[in-house]
Amino acid sequence: MAETKVYRNTDVEKIVATIPRGHKHLRLALFLKDQVIVLQEATVAAIVRAYINIIAHPLRKGVVLERRNLCSKEKKPGYAEFQLIEVGGDKEARDIMNKLVG
């Protein structure tokens, strides 16, 4: 497993979201105290979906999304071949997060 870094809100210096010249999709850059992370639109959309599905639901407390390679028959036109698909719920999400941050 990769090294785990926990960033607090005070560690975020700036967030920039834009559609770069020559591109069709959004990019989001997180300027952190020690690095810059650039996320593609599909990743940001998956994070937003997960957030809304938990915050807007009266009982739901977690979700797990994993990368899946969708064959051409499964994916919608214009969507990426690789998608973050829901594969787990509350218990699995909490178990994973507890191992990462205690």
C-alpha positions in Angstrom: 0.0 0.0 0.0 1.2 3.5 -0.8 2.3 5.9 2.0 -0.7 7.6 3.7 -0.6 11.4 4.1 -3.4 13.2 6.0 -4.0 16.8 5.0 -5.9 19.2 7.2 -7.7 22.2 5.8 -4.8 24.4 7.0 -2.4 22.4 4.8 -4.3 23.5 1.6 -2.9 26.7 0.2 -5.1 27.0 -2.8 -7.4 25.1 -5.1 -7.7 26.0 -8.8 -10.4 24.5 -11.0 -10.5 25.2 -14.7 -10.8 23.7 -18.2 -7.2 24.2 -19.6 -6.6 25.6 -23.1 -6.9 22.8 -25.6 -8.9 20.5 -23.3 -12.6 19.7 -23.0 -12.7 18.6 -19.4 -12.1 20.2 -16.0 -8.9 19.8 -14.1 -8.7 20.6 -10.4 -5.3 21.5 -8.8 -4.8 21.2 -5.0 -1.9 23.3 -3.9 -0.8 21.6 -0.6 2.0 22.5 1.7 4.4 19.9 0.2 3.0 19.1 -3.2 0.5 19.9 -6.0 -2.1 17.3 -7.0 -4.0 17.7 -10.3 -7.2 15.7 -10.6 -9.1 15.0 -13.8 -12.8 15.8 -14.1 -13.9 12.2 -13.8 -12.1 11.8 -10.5 -13.6 15.1 -9.1 -17.0 14.0 -10.3 -16.6 10.6 -8.4 -15.6 12.5 -5.2 -18.6 14.8 -5.5 -20.9 11.9 -6.1 -19.6 10.1 -3.0 -19.8 13.2 -0.9 -23.4 13.9 -1.9 -24.5 10.3 -1.5 -23.3 10.4 2.1 -24.1 13.9 3.2 -27.6 14.0 1.6 -28.6 10.5 2.9 -30.2 10.3 6.4 -28.4 7.0 7.3 -25.5 6.4 4.9 -22.0 6.9 6.4 -19.6 5.7 3.8 -18.9 4.5 0.3 -16.0 2.8 -1.5 -15.3 3.5 -5.2 -12.8 1.5 -7.2 -11.4 1.9 -10.7 -13.0 -0.3 -13.3 -12.2 -0.7 -17.0 -15.5 -0.5 -18.8 -15.7 -2.2 -22.2 -17.1 -0.2 -25.1 -20.5 -1.8 -24.7 -20.8 -0.7 -21.0 -19.6 2.9 -21.3 -21.6 5.9 -22.5 -20.3 7.8 -25.5 -17.9 10.5 -24.4 -17.1 8.9 -21.1 -13.7 7.6 -20.1 -12.9 3.9 -20.4 -11.9 3.8 -16.7 -14.5 4.8 -14.2 -14.7 4.9 -10.4 -17.6 2.6 -9.6 -19.2 2.0 -6.2 -18.1 -1.4 -4.8 -18.7 -1.0 -1.1 -20.7 0.8 1.6 -20.6 2.0 5.2 -18.8 -0.9 6.9 -16.1 -1.4 4.3 -15.4 2.4 4.0 -15.1 2.8 7.8 -12.8 -0.3 8.1 -10.5 1.1 5.4 -10.4 4.6 6.8 -9.8 3.3 10.4 -6.8 1.5 9.2 -5.5 4.6 7.5 -6.1 7.2 10.2 -7.1 5.3 13.3 
